[in-house]
Amino acid sequence: MNDQQRQKRFWHPMGSAAAGHCGSTVVIARGDGNYIFDIEGHRTLDAVGGLWNVNVGHNRPEVKSAIARQMDELSYCQTFDGVAHPRVYELADRLCAMFKQEDMQRVMFGSGGSDAVETALKMARQYWIAAGEPARTKFLSLRNGYHGVHFGGTSIGGSGVFQYNHGPLLPGCVLLDTPWLYRNPWRCQDPDELVAHCIGQMEETIAFHGAHTIAAFIAEPVQGAGGVIVPPAAYWDSVRRVCDRSGILLIADEVVTGFGRTGSMLGSRGFGVAPDILCLAKGISAGYVPLGATMFNHRVAHAIENGDGFSHTIMHGYTYSGHPLACAAALAVLDIVEREALPANAGRVGQHLFERLLPLKREFETVGDVRGKGLMLALELVADKAGRTPLDSAEGVAARIAETARKRGVFVRAMTNKIVISPPLTLTLDEADVIARTLREALQTE
């Protein structure tokens, strides 16, 4: 019996555990560069990039060597109790230097994006205790937003499917409408008008709850799991202005967008905005060893470090905070990101791919929208193009298209009624053409 047929003693995340709901399993045996290979040796272009995270490609010798050297030196060391190791110093310094223009001055490490978000939420509340405004406990976030699977991140998430099975969540989490040109409650297709509606709603919500009760606004610069929703260019600057007027912290969830995916080192930087707190993961170590990081600017760091009473004490952290192997992997990955100018490559190749995908909207009645920024793109599938009626995901159209593409040598991700494309940032123009051509062929089979 091969791995595709053997009994599974694990559950797949984000899928049904019911008998009969599981189709065939794609078992990936190895990866190299921008390609993955299944257990039968079939070579497939990885246009999912692992899970938005294999930004530098698979099997990079520089990263493997860095991890091996670190294992020979020190495989594990905690960072509690005043203990540290050389790599955690080096990575913290490196990140603060990379994000100097955002005034990032302190970092806390975890094991991934959910950790990074949970840390941001807890430390945002601690900031307000240290700043003398403990009533600021609420969080504003966006519909369709995804912020991981810890209770905090689940509570501020903007999609109910992540909440239905888990009972009462964190109180004080308030959703605002997403600045989504293709679908919004105002049926608005003008970018500036949409921003005005969204900002007006944000201001009304703050007025209703009282700014003195709100700790932070958190959002992804470009929404990922919600469907690759790119806001109008003016949106983030307008949000920053509202937060400043109300004293509200701005948290950028850069778990997907950080380290170049949208064509800038940070998604928020690409929109000209400096957040107060950054949530980082995925691209920081490119999937080689799990790692997350949360960064704080001077405003937040100064208040906590100078807080009265117990408010300067950090009662948060993880067993694997600042793990030596993860830090070593991240330092090697960031060398590649900067040396090979991967944010710029993502912008250039991503625009090329977008232009190759855009005609699909004209050619196929089922393609209602093509959108994206950098190497973060999506096709939205519809039952009625004029009415923008979504395809019923139960019909399995997106899944069939993704399966056809995989069999033709390109691995893309089906998410409800969307096809999501997030390849390594090392993608070439020729490989972008392969993705576009293969998706066209897959759509033709429907």
Kinemage of the C-alpha trace (Angstrom):
@kinemage 1
@onewidth
@group {chain A} dominant
@subgroup {mainchain}
@vectorlist {calphas} color= white
{ca met a 1} P 0.000 0.000 0.000
{ca asn a 2} L 1.445 3.392 -0.963
{ca asp a 3} L 1.117 6.652 0.963
{ca gln a 4} L -1.840 7.759 -1.175
{ca gln a 5} L -3.874 4.715 -0.115
{ca arg a 6} L -2.813 4.091 3.495
{ca gln a 7} L -5.053 4.917 6.428
{ca lys a 8} L -4.662 8.454 7.740
{ca arg a 9} L -4.189 8.913 11.444
{ca phe a 10} L -4.131 12.700 11.144
{ca trp a 11} L -6.719 15.328 10.227
{ca his a 12} L -6.081 17.811 7.471
{ca pro a 13} L -6.457 21.442 8.611
{ca met a 14} L -9.391 23.363 7.138
{ca gly a 15} L -11.212 20.305 5.818
{ca ser a 16} L -13.938 17.848 6.720
{ca ala a 17} L -13.032 14.953 8.987
{ca ala a 18} L -16.182 13.011 8.034
{ca ala a 19} L -15.839 9.638 6.361
{ca gly a 20} L -16.389 9.882 2.648
{ca his a 21} L -15.343 13.526 2.412
{ca cys a 22} L -11.718 12.802 1.655
{ca gly a 23} L -10.619 12.424 -1.943
{ca ser a 24} L -7.260 11.229 -3.144
{ca thr a 25} L -4.260 12.544 -1.267
{ca val a 26} L -1.451 14.405 -3.010
{ca val a 27} L 1.713 13.230 -1.250
{ca ile a 28} L 4.648 15.564 -1.848
{ca ala a 29} L 7.975 13.792 -1.497
{ca arg a 30} L 10.509 16.530 -2.235
{ca gly a 31} L 11.014 20.029 -3.547
{ca asp a 32} L 13.652 21.841 -5.527
{ca gly a 33} L 13.643 25.496 -6.514
{ca asn a 34} L 10.147 26.475 -7.619
{ca tyr a 35} L 9.071 22.863 -8.136
{ca ile a 36} L 7.680 20.031 -6.023
{ca phe a 37} L 7.649 16.300 -6.754
{ca asp a 38} L 5.061 13.772 -5.625
{ca ile a 39} L 5.911 10.259 -4.467
{ca glu a 40} L 5.565 9.001 -8.033
{ca gly a 41} L 8.117 11.529 -9.257
{ca his a 42} L 5.767 13.904 -11.076
{ca arg a 43} L 7.286 17.404 -11.259
{ca thr a 44} L 4.902 20.296 -10.576
{ca leu a 45} L 5.435 24.057 -10.520
{ca asp a 46} L 4.579 25.151 -6.988
{ca ala a 47} L 2.251 28.093 -7.635
{ca val a 48} L 1.016 27.887 -4.036
{ca gly a 49} L 4.470 28.485 -2.561
{ca gly a 50} L 3.961 25.917 0.178
{ca leu a 51} L 1.218 27.956 1.838
{ca trp a 52} L 2.121 31.533 0.894
{ca asn a 53} L 5.465 30.965 2.621
{ca val a 54} L 8.164 29.222 0.543
{ca asn a 55} L 9.292 32.622 -0.702
{ca val a 56} L 12.872 31.699 -1.631
{ca gly a 57} L 12.018 28.339 -3.194
{ca his a 58} L 12.599 24.798 -2.011
{ca asn a 59} L 15.869 23.124 -1.111
{ca arg a 60} L 18.080 26.223 -1.007
{ca pro a 61} L 21.607 25.078 -0.039
{ca glu a 62} L 22.350 28.355 1.781
{ca val a 63} L 19.442 27.844 4.156
{ca lys a 64} L 20.123 24.152 4.701
{ca ser a 65} L 23.770 24.909 5.475
{ca ala a 66} L 22.822 27.597 7.977
{ca ile a 67} L 20.473 25.196 9.767
{ca ala a 68} L 23.086 22.412 9.795
{ca arg a 69} L 25.777 24.732 11.178
{ca gln a 70} L 23.417 25.850 13.903
{ca met a 71} L 22.534 22.249 14.785
{ca asp a 72} L 26.219 21.470 15.177
{ca glu a 73} L 26.558 24.474 17.470
{ca leu a 74} L 23.287 24.615 19.438
{ca ser a 75} L 19.953 23.033 18.491
{ca tyr a 76} L 17.808 24.577 21.222
{ca cys a 77} L 18.012 27.307 23.789
{ca gln a 78} L 15.186 29.050 25.610
{ca thr a 79} L 14.878 32.820 25.810
{ca phe a 80} L 13.102 32.982 29.188
{ca asp a 81} L 14.805 33.919 32.466
{ca gly a 82} L 17.376 36.280 30.962
{ca val a 83} L 18.791 33.581 28.666
{ca ala a 84} L 19.619 34.136 24.985
{ca his a 85} L 21.877 32.895 22.195
{ca pro a 86} L 23.799 34.629 19.388
{ca arg a 87} L 21.287 34.039 16.567
{ca val a 88} L 18.369 35.626 18.410
{ca tyr a 89} L 20.434 38.790 18.928
{ca glu a 90} L 21.422 38.801 15.251
{ca leu a 91} L 17.887 38.277 13.948
{ca ala a 92} L 16.363 40.916 16.229
{ca asp a 93} L 19.012 43.414 15.091
{ca arg a 94} L 18.444 42.455 11.467
{ca leu a 95} L 14.683 42.952 11.670
{ca cys a 96} L 14.955 46.298 13.443
{ca ala a 97} L 17.367 47.464 10.735
{ca met a 98} L 15.106 46.205 7.928
{ca phe a 99} L 12.116 48.038 9.376
{ca lys a 100} L 13.859 51.132 10.668
{ca gln a 101} L 11.709 53.401 8.516
{ca glu a 102} L 8.661 51.990 10.340
{ca asp a 103} L 10.447 52.820 13.634
{ca met a 104} L 10.331 49.183 14.769
{ca gln a 105} L 12.484 48.852 17.891
{ca arg a 106} L 11.551 45.642 19.698
{ca val a 107} L 10.572 42.115 18.670
{ca met a 108} L 8.995 39.068 20.279
{ca phe a 109} L 9.367 35.686 18.584
{ca gly a 110} L 6.973 32.756 18.302
{ca ser a 111} L 6.443 29.750 16.074
{ca gly a 112} L 4.222 31.173 13.347
{ca gly a 113} L 1.605 33.651 12.248
{ca ser a 114} L -1.054 32.719 14.784
{ca asp a 115} L 1.505 33.283 17.552
{ca ala a 116} L 2.466 36.622 16.019
{ca val a 117} L -1.133 37.838 16.007
{ca glu a 118} L -1.871 36.585 19.516
{ca thr a 119} L 1.230 38.409 20.751
{ca ala a 120} L 0.147 41.610 19.008
{ca leu a 121} L -3.314 41.544 20.582
{ca lys a 122} L -2.056 40.825 24.095
{ca met a 123} L 0.716 43.393 23.928
{ca ala a 124} L -1.654 46.020 22.504
{ca arg a 125} L -3.764 45.622 25.629
{ca gln a 126} L -0.660 45.727 27.814
{ca tyr a 127} L 0.415 48.928 26.071
{ca trp a 128} L -2.790 50.664 27.097
{ca ile a 129} L -2.447 49.488 30.701
{ca ala a 130} L 1.094 50.868 30.727
{ca ala a 131} L -0.116 54.074 29.064
{ca gly a 132} L -2.746 54.596 31.759
{ca glu a 133} L -5.855 53.811 29.666
{ca pro a 134} L -6.820 50.262 30.694
{ca ala a 135} L -10.374 50.650 29.317
{ca arg a 136} L -8.993 50.340 25.779
{ca thr a 137} L -9.582 46.629 25.232
{ca lys a 138} L -11.598 46.348 21.986
{ca phe a 139} L -10.305 45.488 18.532
{ca leu a 140} L -11.503 46.636 15.133
{ca ser a 141} L -10.886 44.345 12.159
{ca leu a 142} L -12.248 43.618 8.691
{ca arg a 143} L -14.746 41.210 7.237
{ca asn a 144} L -13.054 38.512 5.167
{ca gly a 145} L -9.899 39.003 7.235
{ca tyr a 146} L -7.883 36.029 8.434
{ca his a 147} L -5.596 36.306 11.455
{ca gly a 148} L -4.729 32.745 12.372
{ca val a 149} L -6.368 30.157 14.571
{ca his a 150} L -5.594 31.049 18.189
{ca phe a 151} L -8.609 32.305 20.102
{ca gly a 152} L -7.615 35.936 19.686
{ca gly a 153} L -6.991 35.637 15.965
{ca thr a 154} L -10.156 33.590 15.487
{ca ser a 155} L -12.162 36.200 17.375
{ca ile a 156} L -11.038 39.113 15.205
{ca gly a 157} L -11.298 37.065 12.008
{ca gly a 158} L -13.850 38.145 9.455
{ca ser a 159} L -15.107 34.766 8.227
{ca gly a 160} L -17.643 32.818 10.246
{ca val a 161} L -16.512 29.386 9.077
{ca phe a 162} L -13.472 29.674 11.343
{ca gln a 163} L -15.715 30.419 14.335
{ca tyr a 164} L -18.764 28.145 14.077
{ca asn a 165} L -17.295 25.118 15.848
{ca his a 166} L -15.514 26.848 18.702
{ca gly a 167} L -18.129 28.429 20.932
{ca pro a 168} L -18.006 31.868 22.533
{ca leu a 169} L -15.018 33.889 21.441
{ca leu a 170} L -13.172 36.949 22.723
{ca pro a 171} L -15.613 39.789 23.448
{ca gly a 172} L -15.042 43.290 22.172
{ca cys a 173} L -14.147 42.356 18.586
{ca val a 174} L -15.890 44.589 16.057
{ca leu a 175} L -15.947 43.953 12.308
{ca leu a 176} L -15.876 46.650 9.640
{ca asp a 177} L -16.593 46.179 5.945
{ca thr a 178} L -13.673 45.336 3.692
{ca pro a 179} L -12.530 47.852 1.045
{ca trp a 180} L -13.301 45.389 -1.758
{ca leu a 181} L -14.166 46.915 -5.092
{ca tyr a 182} L -15.633 43.712 -6.521
{ca arg a 183} L -18.009 43.065 -3.609
{ca asn a 184} L -19.058 45.647 -1.045
{ca pro a 185} L -22.374 46.570 0.633
{ca trp a 186} L -22.498 49.937 -1.110
{ca arg a 187} L -22.232 48.313 -4.582
{ca cys a 188} L -19.552 50.891 -5.211
{ca gln a 189} L -16.961 50.510 -7.986
{ca asp a 190} L -15.153 53.833 -7.654
{ca pro a 191} L -12.022 53.452 -5.470
{ca asp a 192} L -12.191 56.871 -3.842
{ca glu a 193} L -15.906 56.568 -3.150
{ca leu a 194} L -15.368 53.141 -1.604
{ca val a 195} L -12.624 54.468 0.661
{ca ala a 196} L -14.937 57.270 1.763
{ca his a 197} L -17.659 54.757 2.653
{ca cys a 198} L -15.264 52.500 4.567
{ca ile a 199} L -13.612 55.323 6.475
{ca gly a 200} L -16.989 56.853 7.262
{ca gln a 201} L -18.137 53.530 8.689
{ca met a 202} L -14.921 53.252 10.700
{ca glu a 203} L -15.369 56.721 12.182
{ca glu a 204} L -19.025 56.023 13.016
{ca thr a 205} L -18.068 52.769 14.718
{ca ile a 206} L -15.374 54.465 16.787
{ca ala a 207} L -17.832 57.170 17.797
{ca phe a 208} L -20.427 54.566 18.795
{ca his a 209} L -18.062 52.508 20.956
{ca gly a 210} L -15.958 55.445 22.112
{ca ala a 211} L -12.311 55.762 21.144
{ca his a 212} L -11.417 55.381 24.817
{ca thr a 213} L -12.543 51.709 24.633
{ca ile a 214} L -10.644 50.683 21.482
{ca ala a 215} L -7.123 49.261 21.706
{ca ala a 216} L -6.269 48.695 18.056
{ca phe a 217} L -7.324 48.279 14.466
{ca ile a 218} L -5.802 45.183 12.807
{ca ala a 219} L -5.878 44.180 9.155
{ca glu a 220} L -3.866 42.507 6.423
{ca pro a 221} L -2.505 45.050 3.921
{ca val a 222} L -3.844 42.705 1.227
{ca gln a 223} L -6.254 40.071 2.483
{ca gly a 224} L -5.020 36.566 1.770
{ca ala a 225} L -7.312 33.737 2.856
{ca gly a 226} L -10.309 36.027 2.396
{ca gly a 227} L -9.717 35.947 -1.346
{ca val a 228} L -6.699 38.139 -2.214
{ca ile a 229} L -8.567 41.394 -1.703
{ca val a 230} L -6.478 44.424 -2.679
{ca pro a 231} L -7.747 47.681 -1.157
{ca pro a 232} L -7.803 50.963 -3.085
{ca ala a 233} L -4.497 52.827 -2.923
{ca ala a 234} L -5.807 55.518 -0.557
{ca tyr a 235} L -7.334 53.184 2.013
{ca trp a 236} L -4.397 52.485 4.326
{ca asp a 237} L -3.301 56.098 4.602
{ca ser a 238} L -6.878 57.052 5.502
{ca val a 239} L -6.985 54.333 8.173
{ca arg a 240} L -3.700 55.554 9.632
{ca arg a 241} L -5.124 59.080 9.890
{ca val a 242} L -8.269 57.887 11.671
{ca cys a 243} L -6.214 55.804 14.116
{ca asp a 244} L -3.960 58.785 14.845
{ca arg a 245} L -6.908 61.088 15.500
{ca ser a 246} L -8.443 58.552 17.870
{ca gly a 247} L -5.204 57.369 19.506
{ca ile a 248} L -5.879 53.810 18.306
{ca leu a 249} L -2.945 51.487 17.621
{ca leu a 250} L -2.562 50.268 14.042
{ca ile a 251} L -1.542 46.606 13.708
{ca ala a 252} L -0.517 45.331 10.276
{ca asp a 253} L -0.904 41.583 9.913
{ca glu a 254} L 1.978 41.026 7.483
{ca val a 255} L 2.102 37.260 7.977
{ca val a 256} L 1.459 36.713 4.250
{ca thr a 257} L 2.502 40.076 2.821
{ca gly a 258} L 5.759 40.550 4.738
{ca phe a 259} L 9.161 40.132 3.080
{ca gly a 260} L 8.161 40.911 -0.456
{ca arg a 261} L 5.076 39.055 -1.628
{ca thr a 262} L 3.175 42.161 -2.756
{ca gly a 263} L 6.215 43.762 -4.402
{ca ser a 264} L 7.383 45.713 -1.332
{ca met a 265} L 9.292 44.475 1.695
{ca leu a 266} L 6.086 45.087 3.663
{ca gly a 267} L 2.583 45.285 2.296
{ca ser a 268} L 1.916 48.332 4.463
{ca arg a 269} L 5.111 49.986 3.211
{ca gly a 270} L 3.821 49.539 -0.323
{ca phe a 271} L 0.826 51.654 0.672
{ca gly a 272} L 3.051 54.273 2.324
{ca val a 273} L 1.985 53.514 5.899
{ca ala a 274} L 3.964 52.719 9.065
{ca pro a 275} L 2.000 50.604 11.590
{ca asp a 276} L 2.589 50.617 15.339
{ca ile a 277} L 2.827 46.804 15.485
{ca leu a 278} L 3.867 44.322 12.790
{ca cys a 279} L 2.889 40.631 12.695
{ca leu a 280} L 5.415 38.604 10.695
{ca ala a 281} L 5.819 34.916 9.833
{ca lys a 282} L 5.738 32.754 6.677
{ca gly a 283} L 8.336 34.582 4.549
{ca ile a 284} L 10.603 35.321 7.506
{ca ser a 285} L 11.973 31.763 7.375
{ca ala a 286} L 10.350 30.695 4.084
{ca gly a 287} L 8.949 27.551 5.656
{ca tyr a 288} L 12.319 25.963 6.422
{ca val a 289} L 11.805 26.112 10.199
{ca pro a 290} L 8.591 27.487 11.788
{ca leu a 291} L 9.001 31.063 13.034
{ca gly a 292} L 6.860 34.094 13.774
{ca ala a 293} L 7.713 37.573 15.011
{ca thr a 294} L 5.818 40.553 16.368
{ca met a 295} L 7.484 43.951 16.205
{ca phe a 296} L 6.743 47.133 18.127
{ca asn a 297} L 7.565 50.754 17.340
{ca his a 298} L 8.972 53.307 19.780
{ca arg a 299} L 5.537 54.414 20.967
{ca val a 300} L 4.597 50.904 22.130
{ca ala a 301} L 8.031 49.806 23.342
{ca his a 302} L 8.669 52.996 25.336
{ca ala a 303} L 5.307 52.862 27.103
{ca ile a 304} L 5.673 49.213 28.131
{ca glu a 305} L 9.309 49.501 29.209
{ca asn a 306} L 8.454 52.538 31.325
{ca gly a 307} L 5.080 51.356 32.616
{ca asp a 308} L 4.202 51.626 36.285
{ca gly a 309} L 3.633 48.696 38.598
{ca phe a 310} L 3.354 45.347 36.857
{ca ser a 311} L 2.643 46.801 33.403
{ca his a 312} L 6.292 46.582 32.280
{ca thr a 313} L 6.457 42.827 32.942
{ca ile a 314} L 6.190 40.614 29.844
{ca met a 315} L 4.053 37.651 30.961
{ca his a 316} L 3.894 36.213 27.465
{ca gly a 317} L 6.106 33.982 25.343
{ca tyr a 318} L 6.546 30.491 23.963
{ca thr a 319} L 8.854 27.552 24.591
{ca tyr a 320} L 10.207 28.050 21.062
{ca ser a 321} L 10.446 31.849 21.119
{ca gly a 322} L 13.654 32.684 19.287
{ca his a 323} L 14.457 29.036 18.480
{ca pro a 324} L 18.121 28.864 17.350
{ca leu a 325} L 17.426 26.805 14.210
{ca ala a 326} L 14.558 29.095 13.198
{ca cys a 327} L 16.673 32.198 13.725
{ca ala a 328} L 19.531 30.718 11.713
{ca ala a 329} L 17.147 29.782 8.909
{ca ala a 330} L 15.599 33.248 8.933
{ca leu a 331} L 18.960 35.000 8.719
{ca ala a 332} L 19.880 32.903 5.688
{ca val a 333} L 16.476 33.477 4.088
{ca leu a 334} L 16.655 37.240 4.614
{ca asp a 335} L 20.110 37.242 2.998
{ca ile a 336} L 18.507 35.708 -0.092
{ca val a 337} L 15.529 38.081 -0.012
{ca glu a 338} L 17.808 41.111 -0.011
{ca arg a 339} L 20.611 39.795 -2.231
{ca glu a 340} L 18.239 38.612 -4.944
{ca ala a 341} L 15.893 41.613 -4.561
{ca leu a 342} L 12.898 39.307 -4.259
{ca pro a 343} L 10.347 42.038 -3.466
{ca ala a 344} L 11.216 43.740 -6.749
{ca asn a 345} L 11.064 40.421 -8.585
{ca ala a 346} L 7.661 39.711 -7.066
{ca gly a 347} L 6.432 43.082 -8.286
{ca arg a 348} L 7.805 42.645 -11.797
{ca val a 349} L 6.884 38.989 -12.364
{ca gly a 350} L 3.600 39.413 -10.514
{ca gln a 351} L 2.544 42.232 -12.825
{ca his a 352} L 3.511 40.108 -15.820
{ca leu a 353} L 1.446 37.199 -14.514
{ca phe a 354} L -1.507 39.480 -13.743
{ca glu a 355} L -1.456 40.786 -17.299
{ca arg a 356} L -1.422 37.215 -18.645
{ca leu a 357} L -4.320 36.214 -16.395
{ca leu a 358} L -6.480 39.275 -17.025
{ca pro a 359} L -7.758 38.088 -20.452
{ca leu a 360} L -9.309 35.056 -18.726
{ca lys a 361} L -11.956 37.401 -17.350
{ca arg a 362} L -12.988 38.213 -20.913
{ca glu a 363} L -12.611 34.707 -22.295
{ca phe a 364} L -14.531 32.687 -19.700
{ca glu a 365} L -18.019 33.316 -18.337
{ca thr a 366} L -17.064 31.657 -15.051
{ca val a 367} L -14.204 34.095 -14.351
{ca gly a 368} L -15.786 37.106 -12.708
{ca asp a 369} L -12.664 38.828 -11.462
{ca val a 370} L -8.888 38.664 -11.740
{ca arg a 371} L -7.046 40.552 -9.018
{ca gly a 372} L -3.823 40.681 -7.103
{ca lys a 373} L -0.714 42.560 -6.102
{ca gly a 374} L 2.776 41.200 -6.657
{ca leu a 375} L 2.826 37.410 -6.484
{ca met a 376} L -0.455 37.242 -4.633
{ca leu a 377} L -3.238 36.714 -7.157
{ca ala a 378} L -6.693 35.176 -7.478
{ca leu a 379} L -9.352 34.265 -10.005
{ca glu a 380} L -12.900 34.590 -8.685
{ca leu a 381} L -15.377 32.160 -10.211
{ca val a 382} L -19.000 33.171 -10.682
{ca ala a 383} L -22.274 31.647 -11.813
{ca asp a 384} L -23.457 34.945 -13.288
{ca lys a 385} L -20.868 37.481 -14.408
{ca ala a 386} L -23.270 40.414 -14.726
{ca gly a 387} L -24.762 39.837 -11.285
{ca arg a 388} L -21.445 38.755 -9.743
{ca thr a 389} L -23.210 35.733 -8.296
{ca pro a 390} L -20.620 33.433 -6.701
{ca leu a 391} L -20.393 29.850 -7.817
{ca asp a 392} L -21.610 27.421 -5.201
{ca ser a 393} L -18.399 25.965 -3.803
{ca ala a 394} L -20.230 22.664 -3.257
{ca glu a 395} L -20.280 22.226 -7.025
{ca gly a 396} L -16.519 21.775 -6.856
{ca val a 397} L -15.660 23.847 -9.932
{ca ala a 398} L -12.617 25.520 -8.348
{ca ala a 399} L -11.387 22.173 -7.026
{ca arg a 400} L -11.716 20.557 -10.446
{ca ile a 401} L -9.850 23.402 -12.129
{ca ala a 402} L -7.046 23.153 -9.571
{ca glu a 403} L -6.862 19.384 -10.017
{ca thr a 404} L -6.703 19.716 -13.798
{ca ala a 405} L -3.949 22.308 -13.482
{ca arg a 406} L -1.997 20.023 -11.142
{ca lys a 407} L -2.223 17.135 -13.567
{ca arg a 408} L -0.869 19.476 -16.249
{ca gly a 409} L 2.070 20.446 -14.052
{ca val a 410} L 1.006 23.513 -12.055
{ca phe a 411} L -0.050 23.401 -8.393
{ca val a 412} L -2.612 26.111 -7.527
{ca arg a 413} L -4.992 26.353 -4.600
{ca ala a 414} L -8.791 26.137 -4.738
{ca met a 415} L -10.431 28.210 -1.987
{ca thr a 416} L -14.247 27.980 -2.095
{ca asn a 417} L -15.019 29.672 -5.430
{ca lys a 418} L -11.550 31.089 -6.012
{ca ile a 419} L -8.265 29.959 -7.526
{ca val a 420} L -5.388 31.416 -5.524
{ca ile a 421} L -1.849 31.796 -6.861
{ca ser a 422} L 1.071 32.517 -4.512
{ca pro a 423} L 4.283 31.026 -5.944
{ca pro a 424} L 7.795 31.500 -4.557
{ca leu a 425} L 9.101 35.022 -5.059
{ca thr a 426} L 11.871 33.486 -7.169
{ca leu a 427} L 9.331 32.817 -9.945
{ca thr a 428} L 10.575 33.638 -13.455
{ca leu a 429} L 8.715 35.273 -16.319
{ca asp a 430} L 8.710 31.991 -18.233
{ca glu a 431} L 7.232 30.164 -15.239
{ca ala a 432} L 4.573 32.870 -14.932
{ca asp a 433} L 3.631 32.177 -18.545
{ca val a 434} L 3.330 28.475 -17.737
{ca ile a 435} L 0.926 29.236 -14.873
{ca ala a 436} L -1.267 31.451 -17.065
{ca arg a 437} L -1.289 29.003 -19.962
{ca thr a 438} L -2.096 26.044 -17.724
{ca leu a 439} L -4.961 27.832 -15.999
{ca arg a 440} L -6.425 28.756 -19.390
{ca glu a 441} L -6.270 25.093 -20.408
{ca ala a 442} L -7.829 23.998 -17.115
{ca leu a 443} L -10.683 26.494 -17.486
{ca gln a 444} L -11.351 25.184 -20.978
{ca thr a 445} L -12.097 21.756 -19.535
{ca glu a 446} L -15.049 23.076 -17.500
